[in-house]
Amino acid sequence: MNTTFTKKNYYILIAGILMIGLGYLLMIGGGSSDPNIYNPAIFDFQRITLAPLVCLIGFSIVLVSIMWRPKQKE
């Protein structure tokens, strides 16, 4: 039986899912336990720039894992 995904596809897919998870973990925090106190840490580089880029890279890796096709042997 031939499957569309190979072992390499699954490894790439898992790497992409881990990158997405890392991006979401980088977005956590920066809030305040008291709603009357402003915490500027919510708008730092990690949460505004780095975390979305890591998620975007992760989604790109997942797309590559779906589109990856091994070279055909002649």
PyMOL Python script that loads the backbone (N, CA, C, O; Angstrom):
from pymol import cmd

cmd.read_pdbstr("""\
ATOM      1  N   MET A   1       0.841  -1.181   0.000  1.00  0.00           N
ATOM      2  CA  MET A   1       0.000   0.000   0.000  1.00  0.00           C
ATOM      3  C   MET A   1       0.888   1.248   0.000  1.00  0.00           C
ATOM      4  O   MET A   1       1.795   1.371   0.824  1.00  0.00           O
ATOM      5  N   ASN A   2       0.627   2.153  -0.912  1.00  0.00           N
ATOM      6  CA  ASN A   2       1.370   3.402  -1.016  1.00  0.00           C
ATOM      7  C   ASN A   2       0.642   4.509  -0.272  1.00  0.00           C
ATOM      8  O   ASN A   2      -0.562   4.693  -0.448  1.00  0.00           O
ATOM      9  N   THR A   3       1.365   5.239   0.552  1.00  0.00           N
ATOM     10  CA  THR A   3       0.780   6.390   1.227  1.00  0.00           C
ATOM     11  C   THR A   3       1.375   7.664   0.650  1.00  0.00           C
ATOM     12  O   THR A   3       2.478   7.664   0.103  1.00  0.00           O
ATOM     13  N   THR A   4       0.639   8.725   0.779  1.00  0.00           N
ATOM     14  CA  THR A   4       1.102  10.005   0.258  1.00  0.00           C
ATOM     15  C   THR A   4       2.227  10.573   1.120  1.00  0.00           C
ATOM     16  O   THR A   4       3.200  11.118   0.600  1.00  0.00           O
ATOM     17  N   PHE A   5       2.092  10.444   2.419  1.00  0.00           N
ATOM     18  CA  PHE A   5       3.106  10.959   3.343  1.00  0.00           C
ATOM     19  C   PHE A   5       4.165   9.898   3.591  1.00  0.00           C
ATOM     20  O   PHE A   5       3.863   8.721   3.785  1.00  0.00           O
ATOM     21  N   THR A   6       5.408  10.343   3.579  1.00  0.00           N
ATOM     22  CA  THR A   6       6.507   9.450   3.946  1.00  0.00           C
ATOM     23  C   THR A   6       6.928   9.775   5.379  1.00  0.00           C
ATOM     24  O   THR A   6       6.371  10.662   6.025  1.00  0.00           O
ATOM     25  N   LYS A   7       7.913   9.044   5.846  1.00  0.00           N
ATOM     26  CA  LYS A   7       8.425   9.281   7.193  1.00  0.00           C
ATOM     27  C   LYS A   7       8.981  10.698   7.315  1.00  0.00           C
ATOM     28  O   LYS A   7       8.821  11.352   8.346  1.00  0.00           O
ATOM     29  N   LYS A   8       9.632  11.162   6.256  1.00  0.00           N
ATOM     30  CA  LYS A   8      10.209  12.510   6.256  1.00  0.00           C
ATOM     31  C   LYS A   8       9.113  13.574   6.349  1.00  0.00           C
ATOM     32  O   LYS A   8       9.289  14.592   7.019  1.00  0.00           O
ATOM     33  N   ASN A   9       7.983  13.337   5.677  1.00  0.00           N
ATOM     34  CA  ASN A   9       6.864  14.275   5.754  1.00  0.00           C
ATOM     35  C   ASN A   9       6.368  14.421   7.195  1.00  0.00           C
ATOM     36  O   ASN A   9       6.082  15.526   7.658  1.00  0.00           O
ATOM     37  N   TYR A  10       6.274  13.301   7.886  1.00  0.00           N
ATOM     38  CA  TYR A  10       5.800  13.347   9.265  1.00  0.00           C
ATOM     39  C   TYR A  10       6.803  14.050  10.175  1.00  0.00           C
ATOM     40  O   TYR A  10       6.400  14.783  11.078  1.00  0.00           O
ATOM     41  N   TYR A  11       8.089  13.844   9.957  1.00  0.00           N
ATOM     42  CA  TYR A  11       9.095  14.549  10.756  1.00  0.00           C
ATOM     43  C   TYR A  11       9.017  16.060  10.533  1.00  0.00           C
ATOM     44  O   TYR A  11       9.110  16.838  11.483  1.00  0.00           O
ATOM     45  N   ILE A  12       8.848  16.463   9.296  1.00  0.00           N
ATOM     46  CA  ILE A  12       8.729  17.893   8.995  1.00  0.00           C
ATOM     47  C   ILE A  12       7.450  18.452   9.608  1.00  0.00           C
ATOM     48  O   ILE A  12       7.451  19.562  10.139  1.00  0.00           O
ATOM     49  N   LEU A  13       6.351  17.686   9.538  1.00  0.00           N
ATOM     50  CA  LEU A  13       5.079  18.116  10.118  1.00  0.00           C
ATOM     51  C   LEU A  13       5.191  18.298  11.625  1.00  0.00           C
ATOM     52  O   LEU A  13       4.695  19.283  12.172  1.00  0.00           O
ATOM     53  N   ILE A  14       5.831  17.366  12.290  1.00  0.00           N
ATOM     54  CA  ILE A  14       5.998  17.475  13.744  1.00  0.00           C
ATOM     55  C   ILE A  14       6.866  18.679  14.099  1.00  0.00           C
ATOM     56  O   ILE A  14       6.591  19.372  15.078  1.00  0.00           O
ATOM     57  N   ALA A  15       7.908  18.932  13.313  1.00  0.00           N
ATOM     58  CA  ALA A  15       8.748  20.109  13.554  1.00  0.00           C
ATOM     59  C   ALA A  15       7.931  21.392  13.405  1.00  0.00           C
ATOM     60  O   ALA A  15       8.095  22.326  14.191  1.00  0.00           O
ATOM     61  N   GLY A  16       7.059  21.442  12.412  1.00  0.00           N
ATOM     62  CA  GLY A  16       6.212  22.625  12.225  1.00  0.00           C
ATOM     63  C   GLY A  16       5.241  22.818  13.366  1.00  0.00           C
ATOM     64  O   GLY A  16       5.033  23.944  13.816  1.00  0.00           O
ATOM     65  N   ILE A  17       4.642  21.737  13.844  1.00  0.00           N
ATOM     66  CA  ILE A  17       3.703  21.832  14.961  1.00  0.00           C
ATOM     67  C   ILE A  17       4.421  22.292  16.226  1.00  0.00           C
ATOM     68  O   ILE A  17       3.878  23.079  17.001  1.00  0.00           O
ATOM     69  N   LEU A  18       5.638  21.801  16.432  1.00  0.00           N
ATOM     70  CA  LEU A  18       6.417  22.245  17.595  1.00  0.00           C
ATOM     71  C   LEU A  18       6.768  23.729  17.496  1.00  0.00           C
ATOM     72  O   LEU A  18       6.768  24.431  18.507  1.00  0.00           O
ATOM     73  N   MET A  19       7.068  24.215  16.286  1.00  0.00           N
ATOM     74  CA  MET A  19       7.365  25.645  16.100  1.00  0.00           C
ATOM     75  C   MET A  19       6.136  26.495  16.397  1.00  0.00           C
ATOM     76  O   MET A  19       6.244  27.555  17.014  1.00  0.00           O
ATOM     77  N   ILE A  20       4.974  26.036  15.960  1.00  0.00           N
ATOM     78  CA  ILE A  20       3.738  26.769  16.244  1.00  0.00           C
ATOM     79  C   ILE A  20       3.495  26.812  17.748  1.00  0.00           C
ATOM     80  O   ILE A  20       3.142  27.855  18.298  1.00  0.00           O
ATOM     81  N   GLY A  21       3.684  25.675  18.408  1.00  0.00           N
ATOM     82  CA  GLY A  21       3.524  25.643  19.862  1.00  0.00           C
ATOM     83  C   GLY A  21       4.493  26.567  20.571  1.00  0.00           C
ATOM     84  O   GLY A  21       4.125  27.238  21.534  1.00  0.00           O
ATOM     85  N   LEU A  22       5.741  26.605  20.096  1.00  0.00           N
ATOM     86  CA  LEU A  22       6.728  27.517  20.676  1.00  0.00           C
ATOM     87  C   LEU A  22       6.302  28.972  20.492  1.00  0.00           C
ATOM     88  O   LEU A  22       6.459  29.789  21.398  1.00  0.00           O
ATOM     89  N   GLY A  23       5.766  29.288  19.319  1.00  0.00           N
ATOM     90  CA  GLY A  23       5.292  30.649  19.083  1.00  0.00           C
ATOM     91  C   GLY A  23       4.183  31.051  20.036  1.00  0.00           C
ATOM     92  O   GLY A  23       4.173  32.169  20.551  1.00  0.00           O
ATOM     93  N   TYR A  24       3.245  30.134  20.270  1.00  0.00           N
ATOM     94  CA  TYR A  24       2.162  30.440  21.208  1.00  0.00           C
ATOM     95  C   TYR A  24       2.677  30.532  22.641  1.00  0.00           C
ATOM     96  O   TYR A  24       2.176  31.336  23.426  1.00  0.00           O
ATOM     97  N   LEU A  25       3.667  29.721  22.986  1.00  0.00           N
ATOM     98  CA  LEU A  25       4.253  29.837  24.323  1.00  0.00           C
ATOM     99  C   LEU A  25       4.965  31.175  24.509  1.00  0.00           C
ATOM    100  O   LEU A  25       4.966  31.732  25.607  1.00  0.00           O
ATOM    101  N   LEU A  26       5.567  31.689  23.444  1.00  0.00           N
ATOM    102  CA  LEU A  26       6.235  32.995  23.533  1.00  0.00           C
ATOM    103  C   LEU A  26       5.236  34.137  23.713  1.00  0.00           C
ATOM    104  O   LEU A  26       5.598  35.206  24.205  1.00  0.00           O
ATOM    105  N   MET A  27       3.985  33.916  23.317  1.00  0.00           N
ATOM    106  CA  MET A  27       2.963  34.958  23.478  1.00  0.00           C
ATOM    107  C   MET A  27       2.401  35.026  24.890  1.00  0.00           C
ATOM    108  O   MET A  27       1.748  36.008  25.245  1.00  0.00           O
ATOM    109  N   ILE A  28       2.640  34.012  25.694  1.00  0.00           N
ATOM    110  CA  ILE A  28       2.063  33.955  27.038  1.00  0.00           C
ATOM    111  C   ILE A  28       2.720  34.999  27.938  1.00  0.00           C
ATOM    112  O   ILE A  28       3.916  35.270  27.833  1.00  0.00           O
ATOM    113  N   GLY A  29       1.921  35.567  28.811  1.00  0.00           N
ATOM    114  CA  GLY A  29       2.435  36.453  29.852  1.00  0.00           C
ATOM    115  C   GLY A  29       2.325  37.920  29.505  1.00  0.00           C
ATOM    116  O   GLY A  29       1.758  38.295  28.479  1.00  0.00           O
ATOM    117  N   GLY A  30       2.870  38.732  30.368  1.00  0.00           N
ATOM    118  CA  GLY A  30       2.868  40.164  30.155  1.00  0.00           C
ATOM    119  C   GLY A  30       1.654  40.859  30.733  1.00  0.00           C
ATOM    120  O   GLY A  30       1.562  42.086  30.692  1.00  0.00           O
ATOM    121  N   GLY A  31       0.724  40.095  31.268  1.00  0.00           N
ATOM    122  CA  GLY A  31      -0.475  40.692  31.842  1.00  0.00           C
ATOM    123  C   GLY A  31      -0.240  41.111  33.279  1.00  0.00           C
ATOM    124  O   GLY A  31       0.858  40.972  33.818  1.00  0.00           O
ATOM    125  N   SER A  32      -1.273  41.617  33.873  1.00  0.00           N
ATOM    126  CA  SER A  32      -1.194  42.043  35.258  1.00  0.00           C
ATOM    127  C   SER A  32      -2.312  41.360  36.031  1.00  0.00           C
ATOM    128  O   SER A  32      -3.410  41.177  35.506  1.00  0.00           O
ATOM    129  N   SER A  33      -2.043  40.986  37.259  1.00  0.00           N
ATOM    130  CA  SER A  33      -3.085  40.350  38.073  1.00  0.00           C
ATOM    131  C   SER A  33      -4.138  41.358  38.502  1.00  0.00           C
ATOM    132  O   SER A  33      -5.277  40.982  38.778  1.00  0.00           O
ATOM    133  N   ASP A  34      -3.772  42.638  38.562  1.00  0.00           N
ATOM    134  CA  ASP A  34      -4.707  43.701  38.924  1.00  0.00           C
ATOM    135  C   ASP A  34      -5.083  44.460  37.652  1.00  0.00           C
ATOM    136  O   ASP A  34      -4.204  45.035  37.010  1.00  0.00           O
ATOM    137  N   PRO A  35      -6.369  44.479  37.267  1.00  0.00           N
ATOM    138  CA  PRO A  35      -6.753  45.149  36.021  1.00  0.00           C
ATOM    139  C   PRO A  35      -6.573  46.671  36.050  1.00  0.00           C
ATOM    140  O   PRO A  35      -6.646  47.310  35.001  1.00  0.00           O
ATOM    141  N   ASN A  36      -6.344  47.254  37.208  1.00  0.00           N
ATOM    142  CA  ASN A  36      -6.158  48.699  37.309  1.00  0.00           C
ATOM    143  C   ASN A  36      -4.708  49.116  37.109  1.00  0.00           C
ATOM    144  O   ASN A  36      -4.417  50.309  37.024  1.00  0.00           O
ATOM    145  N   ILE A  37      -3.798  48.155  37.034  1.00  0.00           N
ATOM    146  CA  ILE A  37      -2.376  48.449  36.874  1.00  0.00           C
ATOM    147  C   ILE A  37      -1.966  48.093  35.454  1.00  0.00           C
ATOM    148  O   ILE A  37      -2.207  46.977  34.992  1.00  0.00           O
ATOM    149  N   TYR A  38      -1.342  49.049  34.757  1.00  0.00           N
ATOM    150  CA  TYR A  38      -0.880  48.846  33.385  1.00  0.00           C
ATOM    151  C   TYR A  38       0.510  48.231  33.403  1.00  0.00           C
ATOM    152  O   TYR A  38       1.401  48.702  34.111  1.00  0.00           O
ATOM    153  N   ASN A  39       0.684  47.181  32.622  1.00  0.00           N
ATOM    154  CA  ASN A  39       1.982  46.520  32.515  1.00  0.00           C
ATOM    155  C   ASN A  39       2.449  46.631  31.064  1.00  0.00           C
ATOM    156  O   ASN A  39       1.871  45.981  30.193  1.00  0.00           O
ATOM    157  N   PRO A  40       3.476  47.432  30.779  1.00  0.00           N
ATOM    158  CA  PRO A  40       3.928  47.609  29.395  1.00  0.00           C
ATOM    159  C   PRO A  40       4.623  46.375  28.817  1.00  0.00           C
ATOM    160  O   PRO A  40       4.949  46.365  27.630  1.00  0.00           O
ATOM    161  N   ALA A  41       4.858  45.343  29.614  1.00  0.00           N
ATOM    162  CA  ALA A  41       5.521  44.136  29.125  1.00  0.00           C
ATOM    163  C   ALA A  41       4.676  43.398  28.098  1.00  0.00           C
ATOM    164  O   ALA A  41       5.191  42.556  27.364  1.00  0.00           O
ATOM    165  N   ILE A  42       3.389  43.704  28.038  1.00  0.00           N
ATOM    166  CA  ILE A  42       2.521  43.031  27.067  1.00  0.00           C
ATOM    167  C   ILE A  42       2.858  43.468  25.641  1.00  0.00           C
ATOM    168  O   ILE A  42       2.528  42.765  24.686  1.00  0.00           O
ATOM    169  N   PHE A  43       3.502  44.606  25.493  1.00  0.00           N
ATOM    170  CA  PHE A  43       3.839  45.121  24.165  1.00  0.00           C
ATOM    171  C   PHE A  43       5.336  45.050  23.871  1.00  0.00           C
ATOM    172  O   PHE A  43       5.842  45.876  23.112  1.00  0.00           O
ATOM    173  N   ASP A  44       6.051  44.098  24.442  1.00  0.00           N
ATOM    174  CA  ASP A  44       7.481  44.016  24.177  1.00  0.00           C
ATOM    175  C   ASP A  44       7.759  43.237  22.885  1.00  0.00           C
ATOM    176  O   ASP A  44       6.846  42.695  22.262  1.00  0.00           O
ATOM    177  N   PHE A  45       9.016  43.195  22.507  1.00  0.00           N
ATOM    178  CA  PHE A  45       9.445  42.587  21.249  1.00  0.00           C
ATOM    179  C   PHE A  45       9.040  41.118  21.149  1.00  0.00           C
ATOM    180  O   PHE A  45       8.628  40.653  20.086  1.00  0.00           O
ATOM    181  N   GLN A  46       9.158  40.398  22.250  1.00  0.00           N
ATOM    182  CA  GLN A  46       8.869  38.961  22.249  1.00  0.00           C
ATOM    183  C   GLN A  46       7.421  38.676  21.860  1.00  0.00           C
ATOM    184  O   GLN A  46       7.165  37.760  21.077  1.00  0.00           O
ATOM    185  N   ARG A  47       6.480  39.437  22.388  1.00  0.00           N
ATOM    186  CA  ARG A  47       5.067  39.142  22.155  1.00  0.00           C
ATOM    187  C   ARG A  47       4.515  39.787  20.884  1.00  0.00           C
ATOM    188  O   ARG A  47       3.568  39.267  20.295  1.00  0.00           O
ATOM    189  N   ILE A  48       5.080  40.885  20.463  1.00  0.00           N
ATOM    190  CA  ILE A  48       4.547  41.597  19.301  1.00  0.00           C
ATOM    191  C   ILE A  48       5.230  41.180  18.008  1.00  0.00           C
ATOM    192  O   ILE A  48       4.580  41.144  16.964  1.00  0.00           O
ATOM    193  N   THR A  49       6.510  40.867  18.043  1.00  0.00           N
ATOM    194  CA  THR A  49       7.257  40.571  16.813  1.00  0.00           C
ATOM    195  C   THR A  49       7.735  39.125  16.745  1.00  0.00           C
ATOM    196  O   THR A  49       7.453  38.427  15.771  1.00  0.00           O
ATOM    197  N   LEU A  50       8.445  38.673  17.755  1.00  0.00           N
ATOM    198  CA  LEU A  50       9.085  37.363  17.707  1.00  0.00           C
ATOM    199  C   LEU A  50       8.074  36.213  17.667  1.00  0.00           C
ATOM    200  O   LEU A  50       8.194  35.319  16.829  1.00  0.00           O
ATOM    201  N   ALA A  51       7.092  36.225  18.551  1.00  0.00           N
ATOM    202  CA  ALA A  51       6.132  35.123  18.630  1.00  0.00           C
ATOM    203  C   ALA A  51       5.321  34.960  17.344  1.00  0.00           C
ATOM    204  O   ALA A  51       5.173  33.832  16.874  1.00  0.00           O
ATOM    205  N   PRO A  52       4.788  36.034  16.753  1.00  0.00           N
ATOM    206  CA  PRO A  52       4.080  35.840  15.481  1.00  0.00           C
ATOM    207  C   PRO A  52       4.983  35.340  14.351  1.00  0.00           C
ATOM    208  O   PRO A  52       4.541  34.562  13.506  1.00  0.00           O
ATOM    209  N   LEU A  53       6.235  35.778  14.331  1.00  0.00           N
ATOM    210  CA  LEU A  53       7.156  35.278  13.304  1.00  0.00           C
ATOM    211  C   LEU A  53       7.442  33.789  13.487  1.00  0.00           C
ATOM    212  O   LEU A  53       7.511  33.046  12.508  1.00  0.00           O
ATOM    213  N   VAL A  54       7.605  33.358  14.714  1.00  0.00           N
ATOM    214  CA  VAL A  54       7.843  31.933  14.975  1.00  0.00           C
ATOM    215  C   VAL A  54       6.618  31.125  14.561  1.00  0.00           C
ATOM    216  O   VAL A  54       6.759  30.053  13.971  1.00  0.00           O
ATOM    217  N   CYS A  55       5.421  31.622  14.861  1.00  0.00           N
ATOM    218  CA  CYS A  55       4.194  30.929  14.431  1.00  0.00           C
ATOM    219  C   CYS A  55       4.105  30.885  12.912  1.00  0.00           C
ATOM    220  O   CYS A  55       3.753  29.849  12.347  1.00  0.00           O
ATOM    221  N   LEU A  56       4.414  31.978  12.250  1.00  0.00           N
ATOM    222  CA  LEU A  56       4.355  32.021  10.790  1.00  0.00           C
ATOM    223  C   LEU A  56       5.355  31.039  10.175  1.00  0.00           C
ATOM    224  O   LEU A  56       5.042  30.366   9.193  1.00  0.00           O
ATOM    225  N   ILE A  57       6.541  30.960  10.745  1.00  0.00           N
ATOM    226  CA  ILE A  57       7.531  29.990  10.266  1.00  0.00           C
ATOM    227  C   ILE A  57       7.014  28.575  10.492  1.00  0.00           C
ATOM    228  O   ILE A  57       7.192  27.707   9.637  1.00  0.00           O
ATOM    229  N   GLY A  58       6.380  28.336  11.626  1.00  0.00           N
ATOM    230  CA  GLY A  58       5.817  27.017  11.909  1.00  0.00           C
ATOM    231  C   GLY A  58       4.731  26.629  10.915  1.00  0.00           C
ATOM    232  O   GLY A  58       4.695  25.492  10.443  1.00  0.00           O
ATOM    233  N   PHE A  59       3.835  27.581  10.592  1.00  0.00           N
ATOM    234  CA  PHE A  59       2.796  27.294   9.603  1.00  0.00           C
ATOM    235  C   PHE A  59       3.402  27.055   8.229  1.00  0.00           C
ATOM    236  O   PHE A  59       2.897  26.235   7.463  1.00  0.00           O
ATOM    237  N   SER A  60       4.477  27.762   7.909  1.00  0.00           N
ATOM    238  CA  SER A  60       5.164  27.536   6.632  1.00  0.00           C
ATOM    239  C   SER A  60       5.790  26.146   6.587  1.00  0.00           C
ATOM    240  O   SER A  60       5.754  25.478   5.554  1.00  0.00           O
ATOM    241  N   ILE A  61       6.361  25.715   7.704  1.00  0.00           N
ATOM    242  CA  ILE A  61       6.951  24.380   7.766  1.00  0.00           C
ATOM    243  C   ILE A  61       5.879  23.312   7.594  1.00  0.00           C
ATOM    244  O   ILE A  61       6.110  22.307   6.922  1.00  0.00           O
ATOM    245  N   VAL A  62       4.714  23.516   8.191  1.00  0.00           N
ATOM    246  CA  VAL A  62       3.610  22.568   8.017  1.00  0.00           C
ATOM    247  C   VAL A  62       3.198  22.509   6.550  1.00  0.00           C
ATOM    248  O   VAL A  62       2.947  21.425   6.023  1.00  0.00           O
ATOM    249  N   LEU A  63       3.128  23.648   5.893  1.00  0.00           N
ATOM    250  CA  LEU A  63       2.783  23.677   4.470  1.00  0.00           C
ATOM    251  C   LEU A  63       3.832  22.933   3.645  1.00  0.00           C
ATOM    252  O   LEU A  63       3.485  22.193   2.725  1.00  0.00           O
ATOM    253  N   VAL A  64       5.105  23.123   3.965  1.00  0.00           N
ATOM    254  CA  VAL A  64       6.165  22.409   3.261  1.00  0.00           C
ATOM    255  C   VAL A  64       6.026  20.906   3.487  1.00  0.00           C
ATOM    256  O   VAL A  64       6.239  20.119   2.564  1.00  0.00           O
ATOM    257  N   SER A  65       5.671  20.503   4.700  1.00  0.00           N
ATOM    258  CA  SER A  65       5.534  19.069   4.972  1.00  0.00           C
ATOM    259  C   SER A  65       4.394  18.455   4.171  1.00  0.00           C
ATOM    260  O   SER A  65       4.462  17.286   3.794  1.00  0.00           O
ATOM    261  N   ILE A  66       3.361  19.223   3.912  1.00  0.00           N
ATOM    262  CA  ILE A  66       2.246  18.712   3.114  1.00  0.00           C
ATOM    263  C   ILE A  66       2.629  18.642   1.635  1.00  0.00           C
ATOM    264  O   ILE A  66       2.244  17.707   0.933  1.00  0.00           O
ATOM    265  N   MET A  67       3.380  19.625   1.172  1.00  0.00           N
ATOM    266  CA  MET A  67       3.724  19.692  -0.246  1.00  0.00           C
ATOM    267  C   MET A  67       4.966  18.872  -0.611  1.00  0.00           C
ATOM    268  O   MET A  67       5.213  18.648  -1.796  1.00  0.00           O
ATOM    269  N   TRP A  68       5.751  18.419   0.368  1.00  0.00           N
ATOM    270  CA  TRP A  68       6.999  17.714   0.118  1.00  0.00           C
ATOM    271  C   TRP A  68       6.730  16.404  -0.609  1.00  0.00           C
ATOM    272  O   TRP A  68       5.902  15.599  -0.184  1.00  0.00           O
ATOM    273  N   ARG A  69       7.428  16.211  -1.686  1.00  0.00           N
ATOM    274  CA  ARG A  69       7.314  14.978  -2.449  1.00  0.00           C
ATOM    275  C   ARG A  69       8.719  14.447  -2.692  1.00  0.00           C
ATOM    276  O   ARG A  69       9.559  15.151  -3.253  1.00  0.00           O
ATOM    277  N   PRO A  70       8.980  13.220  -2.279  1.00  0.00           N
ATOM    278  CA  PRO A  70      10.326  12.675  -2.515  1.00  0.00           C
ATOM    279  C   PRO A  70      10.587  12.483  -3.994  1.00  0.00           C
ATOM    280  O   PRO A  70       9.667  12.282  -4.787  1.00  0.00           O
ATOM    281  N   LYS A  71      11.860  12.550  -4.350  1.00  0.00           N
ATOM    282  CA  LYS A  71      12.228  12.373  -5.753  1.00  0.00           C
ATOM    283  C   LYS A  71      11.929  10.943  -6.187  1.00  0.00           C
ATOM    284  O   LYS A  71      12.183   9.988  -5.454  1.00  0.00           O
ATOM    285  N   GLN A  72      11.390  10.818  -7.380  1.00  0.00           N
ATOM    286  CA  GLN A  72      11.047   9.503  -7.930  1.00  0.00           C
ATOM    287  C   GLN A  72      12.276   8.824  -8.488  1.00  0.00           C
ATOM    288  O   GLN A  72      13.068   9.454  -9.189  1.00  0.00           O
ATOM    289  N   LYS A  73      12.446   7.564  -8.191  1.00  0.00           N
ATOM    290  CA  LYS A  73      13.542   6.801  -8.754  1.00  0.00           C
ATOM    291  C   LYS A  73      13.119   6.288 -10.121  1.00  0.00           C
ATOM    292  O   LYS A  73      12.000   5.808 -10.298  1.00  0.00           O
ATOM    293  N   GLU A  74      14.014   6.394 -11.071  1.00  0.00           N
ATOM    294  CA  GLU A  74      13.666   5.959 -12.428  1.00  0.00           C
ATOM    295  C   GLU A  74      13.927   4.495 -12.646  1.00  0.00           C
ATOM    296  O   GLU A  74      13.684   3.980 -13.737  1.00  0.00           O
TER     297      GLU A  74
END
""", "prot")
cmd.dss("prot")
cmd.show_as("cartoon", "prot")
cmd.util.cbc("prot")
cmd.orient("prot")
